[in-house]
């Protein structure tokens, strides 16, 4: 059940990446965020209620709420057209807690691929904090691309492999994920420099005085 949810997490991250890149309508994206947010709240609730006293299962399921509440929050903010700074500060909370879940996956569950994936999510939600919480809007293009790519790399592809039974050689997958993330996200920084410079120029020209 969690793997099905992961598939749609990939979909909503891809959609939100397009939103940051100004390729989709915010209100349309809001509706999809609400759909996935609801799924990511119902899924861990079911998993926790059916886990009995298995603390590892409860711990694993609890992390899903971080994302479910994010998507519900984003959906409501977009539909109501209200300030999103609280989403940004909540994203800081998610980024910090995600580091803890990464540690748990590496050292408790010995699930090395998801240890790396949680690091991806910590990085991404940290970027959301910069854009939404600290208003570093010049980063929007970079963050949009990172979000869209993470939708596939941390959501759609792992979910498809898990659901089809091809999630094997986990140590190699973890290494590949780590190398991919460092190389691609580092390469995106200079590639999106022009958009940052344009955003800063626009902000400067629009400022008083």
PyMOL commands that set and color helices and strands:
alter all, ss='L'
color gray80, all
select helices_A, chain A and resi 2-20+26-49+55-62+64-80+85-107+112-133+137-164+170-191+193-206
alter helices_A, ss='H'
color red, helices_A
deselect
rebuild
show_as cartoon
